[in-house]
Amino acid sequence: MNFEGKSMKVLVTGVDGYIGAILGGYLMERGYEVTGFDTGYYRQGWLYPMGGPRPQVITKDLREVTAKDMEGFDAVCHLAELSNDPIGQQDPGLTHEINHGGSVRIAKAAKDAGVRRFVYTSSCSVYGSMPPNAEFVDESTPPQPLTAYAECKAKVERDVAPMADASFAPCFLRNATAYGASPRQRFDIVLNDLCGLAWTTKKIKLNSDGSAWRPLVHVLDICQAIELSLRAPHERISGQIFNVGSSDQNYRVIEIANAIKKVFTDCEIEVGQPTADNRSYRVSFDKITKVLPDYKCDWNAEKGARQMYEMFERIDLTEEVFRADPFTRLKMLMHHRKTGLLNDKLFWQYG
């Protein structure tokens, strides 16, 4: 992979997270020179060993990053934030400090250091709920974030987009809900959680009536979108927002459960009651396939469930491991706080 006659040097923030653990090696295998950056909240949790190349990692909090940290890189892939709604709602002010303030800080530092490309992993959660009479939402639909996590994603897009110029190309990837196997596994996202329940309890238990819409995208299909954003022409992606996923992977939650049952055949589905959670949206993914025509999702929910089943079988997943702190982000942060490793602002404190 060449970038203006040389190998592209890429900094991946959040490299020890769920997506980052896959992305680092994915880019290295395609010829990128990759360095990782991570504060290390989830570093102690490996669900299974991982072969292949691994980048060296800078351990630092994103709130303390400077332009000097960014010097020498051609591109930054920014994944490092507090990673979901339950964490965000614990302390919305702190979430805004880290996810919004910290991410804008990284973008500014990157631009000041002469980094030419900035790929930000945003989220389809910015859509919140479907507008009245709309069949799908797309990149032109005004965001309606319903949580602190989603609000921060929308604010980062808003504040970083104006930084775009002839020498700095930010782009924003609104990922659908991720799924699939990673050595830094997450069991606090819908398909992965339901697969874990199916394996350990023989029940695919929904906490709702399953009617809400959720677009899904496999972690490897997210990596593909990031890599294509790195090598696309400047003018094609600069300042642009792309929904990342495929239109045929807009599922109702009950449809996700049914896809899992096709793989975990000895399980029962238990449907819950309607909830006050208003998040429900169907997303159009037409733009990314038009602007980045090489992009095509290789996975769907049933194939992803099969991958999870085979992985559980190989590692002999137990219920104790499935429910262990490192694989549910909120549990891990609460554990670090309880033991005094993290203070109330989520800075490390030792001794």
Secondary structure, DSSP 8 states (H G I E B T S, - for coil): -EETTEE-EEEEETTTSTTHHHHHHHHHHTT-EEEEEE--TTTT--SS---S---EEEE--GGG--HHHHTT-SEEEE--S--SHHHHHH-HHHHIIIIIIIHHHHHHHHHHTT--EEEEEEEGGGG-B--TT-S-B-TTS-----SHHHHHHHHHHHHHGGG-BTTBEEEEEEE-EEES--TT---SSHHHHHHHHHHHHSEEE-SS-S-SEEEEEEHHHHHHHHHHHHHS-HHHHTT-EEEES-GGGEEEHHHHHHHHHHHSTT-EEE-----S---B--B--HHHHHHSTT------HHHHHHHHHHHHHHHT--HHHHT-GGGSHHHHHHHHHHTTSB-TTS-B---
